[in-house]
């Protein structure tokens, strides 16, 4: 009985170790993940730049014009 349990335990440990090693060596999804992260980073940076440069225009010109508090030109 204990010999069977020992074999099952050792077999499970070997399968676990092989699974971890195969996962570490598998690089099939790494490039897709990196590309996705880079695209998200670029989108956030572009959004930040647009907001930095056009935020003043939106706040001072468009919003005040909509509210009717803009100074006439």
DRENNULO-63064 format. One record per atom (N, C-alpha, C): residue in one letter; residue number from 0; chain; atom name; x, y, z. Coordinates in steps of 0.05 Angstrom, whole numbers, plus 32768, in hexadecimal, padded with zeros to 4 digits. Layout:
BEGIN
<A,NUM,A,CA,<X,Y,Z>>
...
# end
This chain:
BEGIN
<X,0,A,N,<8011,7FE8,8000>>
<X,0,A,CA,<8000,8000,8000>>
<X,0,A,C,<8011,8019,8000>>
<X,1,A,N,<8025,801A,8012>>
<X,1,A,CA,<8037,8032,8013>>
<X,1,A,C,<8048,8034,7FFA>>
<X,2,A,N,<804F,801D,7FEE>>
<X,2,A,CA,<805F,801E,7FD5>>
<X,2,A,C,<804F,802A,7FBF>>
<X,3,A,N,<8035,8024,7FBE>>
<X,3,A,CA,<8024,8030,7FA9>>
<X,3,A,C,<8021,804E,7FAD>>
<X,4,A,N,<801D,8056,7FC6>>
<X,4,A,CA,<801B,8073,7FCC>>
<X,4,A,C,<8035,8081,7FC5>>
<X,5,A,N,<804B,8074,7FCC>>
<X,5,A,CA,<8065,8080,7FC5>>
<X,5,A,C,<8068,8084,7FA7>>
<X,6,A,N,<8061,8070,7F98>>
<X,6,A,CA,<8064,8072,7F7A>>
<X,6,A,C,<8051,8087,7F6F>>
<X,7,A,N,<8039,8089,7F7A>>
<X,7,A,CA,<8026,809E,7F71>>
<X,7,A,C,<8031,80BA,7F77>>
<X,8,A,N,<803B,80BD,7F8F>>
<X,8,A,CA,<8046,80D7,7F98>>
<X,8,A,C,<805E,80DF,7F87>>
<X,9,A,N,<8070,80CC,7F83>>
<X,9,A,CA,<8088,80D2,7F73>>
<X,9,A,C,<8081,80D8,7F56>>
<X,10,A,N,<806D,80C9,7F4B>>
<X,10,A,CA,<8064,80CE,7F30>>
<X,10,A,C,<8057,80E9,7F2D>>
<X,11,A,N,<8048,80F1,7F41>>
<X,11,A,CA,<803B,810C,7F41>>
<X,11,A,C,<8051,8122,7F42>>
<X,12,A,N,<8065,811E,7F53>>
<X,12,A,CA,<807A,8131,7F55>>
<X,12,A,C,<808A,8134,7F3B>>
<X,13,A,N,<808F,811E,7F2E>>
<X,13,A,CA,<809D,811E,7F14>>
<X,13,A,C,<808C,812C,7EFF>>
<X,14,A,N,<8072,8126,7EFE>>
<X,14,A,CA,<8060,8134,7EEA>>
<X,14,A,C,<805F,8152,7EF0>>
<X,15,A,N,<805E,8159,7F09>>
<X,15,A,CA,<805D,8176,7F10>>
<X,15,A,C,<8077,8184,7F08>>
<X,16,A,N,<808D,8177,7F0D>>
<X,16,A,CA,<80A7,8183,7F06>>
<X,16,A,C,<80AA,8186,7EE8>>
<X,17,A,N,<80A1,8171,7ED9>>
<X,17,A,CA,<80A2,8172,7EBB>>
<X,17,A,C,<808F,8188,7EB1>>
<X,18,A,N,<8078,818B,7EBD>>
<X,18,A,CA,<8065,81A0,7EB4>>
<X,18,A,C,<8071,81BC,7EB9>>
<X,19,A,N,<807E,81C0,7ED0>>
<X,19,A,CA,<808A,81DA,7ED5>>
<X,19,A,C,<80A1,81DF,7EC2>>
<X,20,A,N,<80B2,81CB,7EBD>>
<X,20,A,CA,<80C8,81CF,7EAB>>
<X,20,A,C,<80BE,81D5,7E8E>>
<X,21,A,N,<80AA,81C7,7E85>>
<X,21,A,CA,<809F,81CC,7E6B>>
<X,21,A,C,<8093,81E8,7E69>>
<X,22,A,N,<8086,81F1,7E7E>>
<X,22,A,CA,<807A,820C,7E7F>>
<X,22,A,C,<8090,8221,7E7E>>
<X,23,A,N,<80A6,821D,7E8C>>
<X,23,A,CA,<80BC,8230,7E8B>>
<X,23,A,C,<80C9,8232,7E70>>
<X,24,A,N,<80CB,821B,7E62>>
<X,24,A,CA,<80D8,821B,7E48>>
<X,24,A,C,<80C6,8222,7E30>>
<X,25,A,N,<80AC,8223,7E35>>
<X,25,A,CA,<8099,8229,7E1F>>
<X,25,A,C,<8098,8247,7E1B>>
<X,26,A,N,<809F,824F,7E02>>
<X,26,A,CA,<809F,826C,7DFC>>
<X,26,A,C,<808B,8273,7DE6>>
<X,27,A,N,<8077,8262,7DE2>>
<X,27,A,CA,<8064,8267,7DCC>>
<X,27,A,C,<8052,8280,7DD1>>
<X,28,A,N,<804B,8286,7DE9>>
<X,28,A,CA,<8039,829C,7DEE>>
<X,28,A,C,<8047,82B5,7DF8>>
<X,29,A,N,<8061,82B5,7DFB>>
<X,29,A,CA,<806F,82CC,7E06>>
<X,29,A,C,<806E,82E4,7DF3>>
<X,30,A,N,<8072,82E0,7DDA>>
<X,30,A,CA,<8072,82F6,7DC7>>
<X,30,A,C,<8056,8304,7DC5>>
<X,31,A,N,<8041,82F4,7DC6>>
<X,31,A,CA,<8026,8300,7DC6>>
<X,31,A,C,<8021,8310,7DDF>>
<X,32,A,N,<802A,8306,7DF6>>
<X,32,A,CA,<8026,8314,7E0F>>
<X,32,A,C,<8036,832F,7E0F>>
<X,33,A,N,<804F,832E,7E06>>
<X,33,A,CA,<805F,8346,7E05>>
<X,33,A,C,<8054,835A,7DF2>>
<X,34,A,N,<804A,8351,7DDB>>
<X,34,A,CA,<803E,8364,7DC8>>
<X,34,A,C,<8025,8371,7DD3>>
<X,35,A,N,<8015,8362,7DE2>>
<X,35,A,CA,<7FFD,836D,7DEE>>
<X,35,A,C,<8004,8382,7E03>>
<X,36,A,N,<8017,837C,7E14>>
<X,36,A,CA,<801F,838F,7E28>>
<X,36,A,C,<802A,83A8,7E1B>>
<X,37,A,N,<803A,83A5,7E06>>
<X,37,A,CA,<8045,83BD,7DF9>>
<X,37,A,C,<802F,83CE,7DEC>>
<X,38,A,N,<801B,83C1,7DE0>>
<X,38,A,CA,<8005,83D0,7DD4>>
<X,38,A,C,<7FF5,83DF,7DE9>>
<X,39,A,N,<7FF1,83D3,7DFF>>
<X,39,A,CA,<7FE2,83E1,7E15>>
<X,39,A,C,<7FF2,83F8,7E1F>>
<X,40,A,N,<800C,83F4,7E22>>
<X,40,A,CA,<801E,840A,7E2B>>
<X,40,A,C,<801E,8421,7E17>>
<X,41,A,N,<8020,841B,7DFE>>
<X,41,A,CA,<801F,8430,7DE9>>
<X,41,A,C,<8005,843F,7DEA>>
<X,42,A,N,<7FEF,8431,7DEC>>
<X,42,A,CA,<7FD4,843E,7DED>>
<X,42,A,C,<7FD2,8450,7E05>>
<X,43,A,N,<7FDC,8448,7E1C>>
<X,43,A,CA,<7FDA,8459,7E34>>
<X,43,A,C,<7FEC,8471,7E31>>
<X,44,A,N,<8004,846E,7E26>>
<X,44,A,CA,<8016,8485,7E22>>
<X,44,A,C,<800A,8499,7E0E>>
<X,45,A,N,<7FFF,848F,7DF8>>
<X,45,A,CA,<7FF3,84A1,7DE4>>
<X,45,A,C,<7FDB,84AF,7DF0>>
<X,46,A,N,<7FCB,84A1,7DFF>>
<X,46,A,CA,<7FB4,84AE,7E0D>>
<X,46,A,C,<7FBE,84C4,7E20>>
<X,47,A,N,<7FD3,84BE,7E2F>>
<X,47,A,CA,<7FDE,84D2,7E41>>
<X,47,A,C,<7FE9,84EB,7E32>>
<X,48,A,N,<7FF7,84E6,7E1C>>
<X,48,A,CA,<8001,84FC,7E0C>>
<X,48,A,C,<7FEB,850D,7E00>>
<X,49,A,N,<7FD7,8500,7DF6>>
<X,49,A,CA,<7FC0,850F,7DEA>>
<X,49,A,C,<7FB2,851F,7E00>>
<X,50,A,N,<7FAF,8513,7E17>>
<X,50,A,CA,<7FA1,8522,7E2D>>
<X,50,A,C,<7FB3,853A,7E36>>
<X,51,A,N,<7FCD,8536,7E37>>
<X,51,A,CA,<7FDF,854B,7E3F>>
<X,51,A,C,<7FDE,8563,7E2C>>
<X,52,A,N,<7FDE,855D,7E12>>
<X,52,A,CA,<7FDF,8573,7DFE>>
<X,52,A,C,<7FC3,857E,7DF8>>
<X,53,A,N,<7FAF,856E,7DF9>>
<X,53,A,CA,<7F94,8578,7DF1>>
<X,53,A,C,<7F82,857C,7E09>>
<X,54,A,N,<7F8B,8575,7E21>>
<X,54,A,CA,<7F7A,8579,7E39>>
<X,54,A,C,<7F74,8596,7E3E>>
<X,55,A,N,<7F87,85A7,7E3B>>
<X,55,A,CA,<7F82,85C4,7E3F>>
<X,55,A,C,<7F6E,85CE,7E2B>>
<X,56,A,N,<7F70,85C6,7E12>>
<X,56,A,CA,<7F5E,85CE,7DFE>>
<X,56,A,C,<7F41,85C5,7E04>>
<X,57,A,N,<7F3F,85AC,7E0C>>
<X,57,A,CA,<7F24,85A1,7E13>>
<X,57,A,C,<7F18,85B0,7E2B>>
<X,58,A,N,<7F29,85B4,7E3F>>
<X,58,A,CA,<7F1E,85C0,7E58>>
<X,58,A,C,<7F18,85DE,7E54>>
<X,59,A,N,<7F2A,85ED,7E49>>
<X,59,A,CA,<7F27,860A,7E48>>
<X,59,A,C,<7F17,8613,7E30>>
<X,60,A,N,<7F17,8605,7E1A>>
<X,60,A,CA,<7F09,860F,7E03>>
<X,60,A,C,<7EEE,8601,7DFF>>
<X,61,A,N,<7EEE,85E8,7DFC>>
<X,61,A,CA,<7ED5,85DA,7DF5>>
<X,61,A,C,<7EC2,85D9,7E0D>>
<X,62,A,N,<7ECB,85D2,7E24>>
<X,62,A,CA,<7EB9,85CF,7E3B>>
<X,62,A,C,<7EAD,85EA,7E43>>
<X,63,A,N,<7EBE,85FF,7E43>>
<X,63,A,CA,<7EB3,861A,7E4A>>
<X,63,A,C,<7EA1,8624,7E34>>
<X,64,A,N,<7EA6,861D,7E1B>>
<X,64,A,CA,<7E93,8625,7E06>>
<X,64,A,C,<7E78,8617,7E09>>
<X,65,A,N,<7E79,85FE,7E10>>
<X,65,A,CA,<7E60,85EF,7E15>>
<X,65,A,C,<7E51,85FB,7E2C>>
<X,66,A,N,<7E5F,8601,7E42>>
<X,66,A,CA,<7E52,860D,7E59>>
<X,66,A,C,<7E4A,862A,7E55>>
<X,67,A,N,<7E55,8637,7E41>>
<X,67,A,CA,<7E4F,8653,7E3C>>
<X,67,A,C,<7E5F,8666,7E4C>>
<X,68,A,N,<7E75,865E,7E58>>
<X,68,A,CA,<7E86,866F,7E68>>
<X,68,A,C,<7EA0,8677,7E5B>>
<X,69,A,N,<7EA3,8670,7E42>>
<X,69,A,CA,<7EBB,8677,7E34>>
<X,69,A,C,<7EBB,8695,7E2D>>
<X,70,A,N,<7ED3,86A0,7E2D>>
<X,70,A,CA,<7ED6,86BC,7E26>>
<X,70,A,C,<7ED2,86BF,7E07>>
<X,71,A,N,<7EC3,86D2,7DFE>>
<X,71,A,CA,<7EC0,86D6,7DE1>>
<X,71,A,C,<7EDA,86DF,7DD5>>
<X,72,A,N,<7EDE,86D6,7DBC>>
<X,72,A,CA,<7EF7,86DD,7DAE>>
<X,72,A,C,<7EF3,86F5,7D9D>>
# end
